[in-house]
Amino acid sequence: MTRDPSPRWLRWPTDESRPRFAYGADYNPEQWPREVWQEDIRLMREAGVNIVSLAIFSWARIQPAPDAWDFAWLDEAMDLLHSGGIAVDLATATASPPPWLSTLHPEILPVNERGETVWPGARQHWRPTSPVFREHALRLTTAMAERYRDHPALAAWHVSNELGCHNVYDYSDDAAGAFRDWLRARYGTVEALNAAWGTDFWSQRYGAFEQVLPPRLAASHPNPTQQLDFKRFSSDALKDYLRAERDVLRRVTPEVPVTTNFMVMGETKGMHYADWAGEIDFVSNDHYVRPGAQSRDELSFSANLTGNIAGGRPWFLMEHSTSAVNWQSVNVAKREGELARDSLLHVAHGADAVCFFQWRQSAAGAEKYHSAMVPHAGADSEVFRSVVELGARLGSLAEVVGSERKPARAAILFDWESWWASEQDSHPTELLNYRQEALDWYSAFLALGVRADVIHTGASLDSYDLVVAPILHVVPQPLAKELARFVERGGHLVTTYFSGVVDENDHAWLGGYPGALRDLLGIRIEEFAPLLPAQRVTLDDGSVGTLWTDRIAVTDGDVEVWARYEDGQLAGGPAITRRALGEGSAAYVSTRLGTEGLPALLERLLGAAGIGSELPEPARGRVELTVRSGAGNDYWFLVNRTDEPVDIAGLAGEPLAPGAGQRPGLLPPRGVAVLRREQRAD
C-alpha cells in the first residue's frame, strides 16, 4: 500500500478543525414512522452521537422502479440530522439490488461453484463482474453524488457495504470472461499460464485463454494454482468495482472523502484488504466478537491488523455490536463493561471513530434480534445507559484524536496469499488453520505483556527487532531475500511448519523443505509428518505439539536445537531450531504448540532479541498495553483482560476520562484506563 502523504478524514460540517471522536451507528429511518425520527435525534444528542451511516440498504426506496426516483424521505432525514448537529457517512445504497432489477435482469445474479443461481431474498445478490449490474449501480451512485454533493451534513461517502461478504466467489459466465481477461493481463500468453499452472499434470494444458474456466465443481481437486489465481482475481474484481464507484464519487464530489467497510475479523479471508487500502481515503472496518477462549484476543488481533493496514494512521470502526448479534448459533449478550472495553480496545489500536450496527434495533427482518444502541427495550435500558456513558467518555478523550499507533519492537507477519494457499485441498493435512496459528502467537505476546504489531506482507520490517511469520507458506524469491536481509542486519525471524514451501505460482521449491527459507534457517526436511486429530507429541522442554511435525536435519553448524521430540516416530529429532547469523537469528518451530506451549518459547525468543514487557510484573498477562503517540505525548491504553481488578498503581501517567466507578491505580474487571505520558527519547 502506498502511503498517502496527505490522508483525508471526515469532512465535519462545523468546526472541522476541532478534534473529536466520531461516534454513532448505521441509521435506517426508512424502517420507522416519521414520529420516531424526532425522538431519534433527541436520543442521539443525549448519547453524544455525532455521525451516522445512512442509506446503506435503501436502493429499493430511492429507486422504486427503473425510471422512478424518491429522494424526498432521504432529503428529510439528511436535513433533520444536520439540524441536530449530526454528520452523515452517506452510502451509495448499492449493496443490495431491488427486486425490479433482479427481475428484469436475472443475469446479475451470482452463480456458485455447482452452477446454482444465488437468488434474491437476502442481500448482495449481484455479480462483481456483471456489466449490467455495474451500469445500474453506477447510475444510482451518480444520482446520489449529484443530489447530495452540496449537502452540509455530508461528511464522507460509504461505497456499497461489506463488499464480498456474500458474493466474493462468483462462478458465472461474466466471472469466467473477466477471469480470462485478468489472466491475460497477469501472464500475457497462454504458454506462460500453462507454465505457472503446471498444466501438464492431468492433461490440463490449454491451447487458448478461451478454454479457461473458474474452478467450478470438478471430478476431483481443481488445479491448485488455478484456485489460488481465482482467489486473487476475485479479490481484484471487487477492488475494481470499489474503484468504479469511488471514481464516480471523486469526479462529482472531489472534496468529500471516500471509504468502504472492510471486515478484518475471524475467517473472513476472501478480500485482500492490505491491497485494497490504498484505494480509499481512510480505512474503515467492521468487527464482531465470536465467543471462545480467545475472543477478546481475536478482537485485539483484528484491530491491530486493521491499524497497520491503515499505515498506523487513524481509522474508522464502522460496525460492531453493543451486545448480542443474531447470526451465531448461540447469541450471547455482552457482560457489564464489555461494550466500553470492546470499543476502547479498537480506539487503542488507532480507531478515531466508534460506530455500531445499528442505531435502533429493528422490529422486523433478519437482524431484528441483533443488538443496537437503542434496543427493543428502549432508552430505559442498561444498553442505552452504557451507550451514553461511552459517548461521554469518548468526548473526554478528544485529545487522543489524530494520534497514531506507536510501533512495537516485535511483529507478527500476516500474509493473505499464504492464508489462501496453505488451506487449499490436496495438502498434507486439511486441519491446518492459518489465522489460528497467527492468533496463538498473538495470544502468547499478550500473555507475556509484550506489545506486538500485526503487519501485512509488504510492510517494512526495518523498525522491528523480532518478526514472527507463522505458516509463511508462499514465499516468492524477493520475499525470501527480504527476510534474509532482515536477519543479516540483526533482526530475529521466527517461522513455523509449512513455511517457505511454495513460490508465487504454488510450485514447490525443490531440494527439500522449508524451500525458500531452507538456507536461512540452516535445516532441511525431506518429508512432512502431519499428525492425526488425536495425536500428540511431547517435546523435551515439556511442551506438547499437535497438528504437525517435521523430520528435521540440521545443515548449518550455527544452528542450535532448542527442543527435541521426546516421543513418537521422531523421538530424539529436532523440533525447534535457531540459527544465529551475526547479531540476528532465524528460528523454526515444527509443530503447533498452541496457547499453552507458545508463551514459554516466545519468552525465550524475546530474551534472545532483548525485548521485554513495558508492564510491571503483576500486570503482565492480565493487562493489554497499546500505545498511541501524538503532540508530544504517549497515550497508554491499559485493557483488563480478566474478570478481576488489577493493580496498576505503579504505572506513571495522568489518567484521562476514567470509567464510571474506576478508582485511581486500580483497573476494574474488563476495565480500560488511559494514561497520558510525556514522550521521551528512547
N, C-alpha and C positions, 0 to 999 in steps of 0.2 A: 504494500500500500504506500503510495506517495503521500507524504505528509504535507498538507496544505499549509503554507506559511501564514495565511490569514483565514483561519477557520471561522465559519459563521455559526451563530447561536440563534436562539429565538428572537424574533423581532417584536419586543414588547410594545404594546400600543401606547403606553405612557411611561415617562421617566425611564427610558430604555437603559440608561447607564447605572441605575440603582441595582446593586446585587440582590438577588432573591432566588430561592429555590422555586422551580416550577412544581406545582402541587395540584393534583386533580385526578381525572379519570376519563374513560370513554363515556360520552354522554349521548343518550338516544332519546331525545324529546319526542320523536315521532311515535314512540311506544306509549305515550301518555297524553291525556287530555290537557288542553291549554291551562286549566286552572292549576295543574300541578307544576307548570313551568315557573310561575312566580315563586312558589314555595321552594323549588329547586334553587333558584338564585339566592333566596334568603338563607337557606341551609349551606350553600356553597360559601357564602361570605362568613357565616359562623364558623365553618371548618377551616377557613384560610385558603380555600381553593382559588387559584388564580389562572388556571388553564384547563381546558377540556379538549378531548379529541372528538370531532363532530362528523357525522355523515358517513361513517365507515361502511355501514351496510344499508345505504339509502338509495341505491340506484333505482329500484322499482318505484320509490316515492318521487324521486326527482324527474325520472323519465318513465312515466307510466305506459307509454306506447312509443313506437319508433319516432314519430314526429310530434309528440306531445311532451311538454315540459311543465313542471310545477316547482318553482323555486320559492313560492310565497311563504310556505311554512319554514323553510330554511332561512330566508331573509329575516323573518320574525325572530327565529332563535338566535341568529347572529347578532341582531340588534339588541335583543334582550340581554344576552351575555355581555356585550360591550357596555351596556348601560350599568351592569352590575360590576364592572371592572374586571371581567374575566376574559382572558385571551383565548383564541381558538387555534388549535392544531387541526386544520381542515383536511379531511380525507378527500381523495379523488373519487371515492364511492364505487370503485371498480372491482372490489374484492369478490362480489357475488352477483352474477348476471341475473337480470329479472326474467321471469317466466316467458315474457313475449320474445326475448332474444333467443333462448334455447329452443323455443317452439318454432320460430321462423328459421333458425339456423342450427339444427342439431349437430352440424359438423363442427361446432365449437366444443362439444363435449369430449372430455378425456377418454382414453381407452387404456385399460390395464394390460399387463403382460399376457393375459389369457385371451385378449381380443374382446373383452367385455366392456361395454359402454358404462361410464360413470354418470348416472342420471342426476337430474336436478332433485332437490328435496332437502339438501343441506346447504353447503356453501362451497366456493372455489371450484365449481363445476365448469372449468374452462381450460383449454389447452394453452400453455405458454407460447407455443409457436403458431397458433391459429391466426392467419391474416384477417379473417372475418372478425374474430373477437377483438383483435387489436384495433381494427378500424372503428368499431363501435366504442371501445373503451377510450380511445384517444379523442373521439368526438365528445364524449362526456367530460374527459379531463379538460379539453379546451373550453367547453362551456362553463365548467366550474371556475377555471382560471380567469376567464374573461369577465364573469359576473362578479367575482369577489376580489378582483385584483386590487381594488382601492378600499376595501372594507377595513375600517380601523381596528377591528378585532383580530384580523388575520395575523397570526404570529409565525406560522410555519405550514408547509404542505406535507401531507401524510400520504405517500404513494401506496395505493391498494391497502392490503393488510396481511401481515404474516405470509408473505409470498412463499409459496411452496409448501405450506403446512399440509395441504391435502392433495396437491397436484404436481409435485416436483417431478415425478416419473410418469410421463405420458408416452404411450407406445403407438399412437395413431399414425396415419399416413402423413399428416402435417409434420409430426415429430420425426418420422423417417426421412422426409425430404430435408428438413432442417439439420438433422444429424449428418446426412451426407455432405451438406454444404460445410458444416463445421469440420468434418474430416478432411475435405478438400483443402480448407484453409490451414489445417494442422499439418497435413502430410504432403500436400502438393500433388503427389502421384499415387496411383493405386499400388505401384510396386513398393513405395515407402510404407504404405499402410500394411501391405502383406508382411513386410519385414517386421514392423512394430507389433503386429498382432500374432506373429508366428503361425500363419495360416496354412503352412504345410502340414501342421498337425490336423488330423481328422479330415483331410481333403477340403479345407475351407478356403483355399486360395481364390481370391476374387480377380475377375477379368476387367471389371469396371466398377466405379463407385455406385452405379445404379443397382448393383446386386446386393449392396449392404443394407441390412435392416437393424433396427434396435434389437437388443437381446430379449426378444419375446419368448414365450413359453417354448422350450425345446425338449427334445427327447432325453437329453442328458444335460450336463453342465455347459452353459454357453461359454464361448471363448472368454477367458478371464480379462484380457486386455480390452476386448470389446465391452465387457461390463464396466471396467474402470473408465474407459473413454466415454461411455454413456453417462456415467455419473458426472464426469467433468462437463460434458455437453449440457446435461440437464441443469446444472448449477449456472452455467453460462447462458442458457436460454432464458432463465428467469432474470438473470442480471441484465440481459439485453432488453427484456421487457421493462425492467425498472428504469433503464436509461431512456426508453421511449417516452414513458410518462414524464420522467424528470425533464427531458429536453423540451417538452411542451410547456411545462410549468416555468422553466427558466426563460423561455422565449417570451411568454406573456407577462410573467412577474419576476424579472431578473433580480429584484431586491428581496424576494422572500425566500428564506432557506427551505431546503427540501430534505426530508428524511423518509425512512420506512422502517417498520419494526422488525428487527431480527428476532430469532428465537434461540439464543445461545443457552441451552438447557438440556439436560438429560440426553436422550438418544436422538435428538433432532440433528441429523448429520448431513442431509442432502444438499444443503446450501453452504457454499464455501464463503462464510461471512468475512473472513480476513481479506478475501479477494474482492468482495463487494464494497468494503468500507470506503474506498476512495471515490465511489460513485455518488455519494450523498454529502450534504453539508455537515451533518453531525450524526453520530451513531445513536440508534435507539434499540432497545431490547425489551423483550417480554420474558418473564421468568415465573415459573410456578414450582413450588416445592412439592416433591414426592415424598411420601412417608418412608422411613427407614433409618437405619443406624447412622448413615452419613448424609441425611437430608440437608442439614444446615451447612455441612462441609461442601456439598454439591452446590448450594446456593452461592457460597463464597467463591468456589472454583469458577462458576459461570460468570459471576460479577467481575472477578479478577481477569478472566479471559476477555470479557467484553471491554473492560477498561484498557487492556493492551491492544485489542483490535482498534480501539479509538485512539491509539497512539499516546495513551496516558492523559489525554485531554478529557474534559467533562463530556458526559453522555447522558442520554435520556432513558430512564426506566419508564417505558411506555405502558406496560401492564404487569401487575402482579395481583395477588388476592388479599383482601382484608381478612378473610378467614377461609372457609372450606371452598373447594372447587366442586364441579359437578361431573367430571369426566373420568375420575378414577373409580376403581372397583368399590372402594370404601372411601368416602369423602369426609375427612376428619376436620373439625373446627380447630382453629388456632387457639392456643392457650394464652393466658394473660401475659402480656409483654411481647408476644411473638409478632404482632402486627408492626410494632415500632422497631423491634430488633431486625426483622427481615428488611424493612425499609431502610434503616440506617446502615445496615451492612452493605447494601448497594451504594449508598452515599459514600461510605468509607472507601469503596473501590472506584470512586470517581463520578458517580451519578449526580448531576445537578438538577435532575427532575425526578420526582417520585409520583407516579400515577398508577391507578388501579383499573382493573376491569371489574366492575363498571361503577358509575355514579349511583344509580338507583337500581336495585335488584328487580329484574324483570318479573312480571306477573304471569307471562306466558312464554312459550318457546323452549328450545332445547337447553338453554342456560338459566332457567328460572330458579334453579337451586344453587347457582354459583353466587357466592357472597359478593357484596358490594359495599360502597361507602355508606349508603342508606339502605339497610336491609329491609326485608319484608316487615320486620317489627317496627320500622320507622326510626325517627330520630331519638326516641326514648329507648335507647338500646346501648349495651356495652360497646358494640362495634362502632356506632357513631360517636360515642364519647371518646373512644380511642382514636378515631379519625380526627376529631377536634384537637385532642391533646398532641397528636403528631404534627398537625398543621402549625400549632403554636411553637412546638419545639423546632421545626424546620425554620420558622420565621426568626427564631433567636440564634440560629446558626448561620445567618446570611453571610457572615464574613468568610465562611469557608468556600462560598460560591466562586468559581473561577480558578480555584487552586487545582493543582494536578497531582496525580498519584506519584509518590516518591518511590523510585525503583528500589527493589530489594537487591541483595547481593547474590541471591540464588534464584533459579528459574526452572520451570517445567516447560519443555518444548512440546507444543501441541501441533500435530500435522494432519490436516484434513485428508490428504491422499493416503497416508498410512492408515488412517481410520477406515477409509473406504476399502482399500485393497486388502488389509490384513484380515478382515472379517468376511471375505468372499468365500464361495464354496470351493470344494475340492482342495482343501488345505489340510495340514497335519492334524488340526482339531477344529471343530466348529464351536467350541466352548469359549474361545478367546473373546474378550471384551476390551477393546482398545481404551475406551473412555474410563472404564472401571479401573484399569491399571494406572492410568494417569491420576484419577481421583484418589486412589490408595496412596500414592506418593504424596499428593497434596495433603491428605489427612495426616500423614506422618510428619510433614512440616508443621501443621497445626498442633499436633501432639507434643512437639518439641518447643513450641512457642517461637518458631523461626519464620520470618516473613519470606515468601517466595512469590515471584510473579509467574503467571501462566501466559506464555508468549507463543506466538504462532511462527511456523517455519517462514523464514524470510525476514523476520525481525533481527536487528543487530544483537549479537552476543557480547559485544565489546565491554559492556558495563557489568557483566556478571562474572563471578568467581567460580560458581558451580552451576552446571546445567544438567538436569535430568531429562533424558529423551526416551521415555518408555515406548516400547514396541515401535521404534522408528523403522518401520518395515520398508518403506520406499525411500531409497537413498540414491538419487542421481549423483553423478560424479562431482558436480560443483558443490553439492551439499557435503559430500564426503570430505572434500578439500577444505571447506569452511570449518567443519568440526575439527579436522586435524590442525588447522591454523589456530583455532581456539585453544586447543590443548598445548600446542607448541609455544604460545605466548604466555602460558602459565595458568590456563583455565583447567577446571576439573570437570570432566564429562562422565556421566553415568548413563548407561543404556541397559536394555534388558533383552530377554529372549525374543526371538523372531524379529530382530532388528537388523538393518543393513542387508537384507536378503535379496531384494529385487531393485531394478533400476526404474526409471520413469515409465517404461513400457511394460512393467510387471514381468520382466525377464530376470531369471535368477542370475546373480553374479556367480560366475564359475570359479572353481578352485577351493570350495569349502565355505562354510558359514563362519561368522556373520558377514560374508560377502564384502561389500564396500568398506566395512569397518574392521575387517579381519586384521589387517596390518596395524592399524591404530591401537586396537585392543591387545594385540600380541597373542591371540588364541586362534584355534582352528577347530571347527566342528564338522564331522563328516556326515552325521545323520541326526535328525531331530528325535527326541524321545518324549513326546507328549504323554500326559497321564490320563487315565480313565477317570470318570467323575468321582469315584470313591477313593481313588488312590491318594496317598500322602507320602512325602519323603521327609526325613529328618536330616537336618544339617548339623555339623559338629559344633556350631555355635548355639545350638538349642532351638533354632527356628525351624518352622515346618513349611514345606513347599507344596503347592498344588498346581494343577493345570499343565505344567510343562517342566521338562528337564532337558539338559544337553550333555552329550559326552564330549567334554572339553579337553583338547590337547593344548598345552602351553607351548608357544612357539618363540617366545622372546624372553631373554634372560632377566629382563627388568620387571617381569610380571610376578606379583605376589598372589598367592592363593589365600584369600581371606576366610573362606569357608569351604568345606568339602561335604559331599554327601556321605551320610553315616550308614544308610541302609538302602535296600533296593538294588537293582541291577547296576547302578552307577556308584555303589559304595566305594569310598576312597577317592573318587574323582572330584575334580574342582567343581564347585557350584557358584562361587563368587570370586572374581578375579579383579586385580587392579594393577595396571601398568603405569609406572612412573615414567614421565618424559620431561626431563628438565624440572622446572617448577610446577608443571602441570601433571595431570594423570587422566587415564581412561579406564573406567571400571565397567564390569559386565555382571549382570545378575541373571542367572539362567533359569530361575523358577519364580512362580508367583508367591510372594511372602505375605501379601495382604496387609491389612491394617494392624494385625498383631505382630508381624515379624519385621515390618519395614522401619519402625522408629529406631530400633537399636542399630540397624545397619546404617540408616541415614545419619544418626548421631556420630557414628564413626567417620562417615564420609565428610560430614560438615567439619569435624575436628581436623581432618587432614587438609581441608581447604581454609581453615582458620576462620570459620563462620560460627557465631554463637547467637543466642537469643538476646534480644534487647529488653526482655521482660524479667522481672525478679523471679527467682526460683518458684515461689508459691503460686504464681500466676501461670506458669508455663503449662500448656496443655489444657488449661481451664479458660484462658482468655485468648482471643484472637486479636492481634495487633495489625492495623493497617494505617499507613501514614499518607496524608496529603500535605503538599507544600505550596506556599504562595505568600507574597508580600512580606517576606522576612520571617514568617512563622511556619512551623510544622504543626499539623493537627493530628494528634494521635487518637485514633478511634479504637476503643477497647471494648470488645464484644464478649460478654459472658456466654461461653458455650455450654454452660451447665445449668442445672436447676437449683443450685446452691449459691449463696452470696460468696463473693471473692474479695479478699483484702487487696486493694491497690494503693494503700496509703503511702507506700514507698516511692511512688512514681511522681516525678516533678511535673509541674504544669498547672495552668489555670483552667479550672473546669468551665466548660461552656454548656449552657442550656441543659442542665441536668433534668432527668426524667422525674415524673411525679414520685415522691416518696424516696428519692435517691439521697443517701447520706454521704457526706464527704469521706473519701477514702474507702468506700465500700461499694462494690459493683453488685447490684441485686440480681437474683436469678433471672437469666435471659435478658439482663440489662445491657445498656450501652452508655459509655462515658466518652466524652470528647475533651481532650486536654490541648490547650494552646501552649506551645513551647517555642521559645525563641530559637531560630535557626543558628547553628554553629558549624564552623568549618570542621569537616571530619579529617 
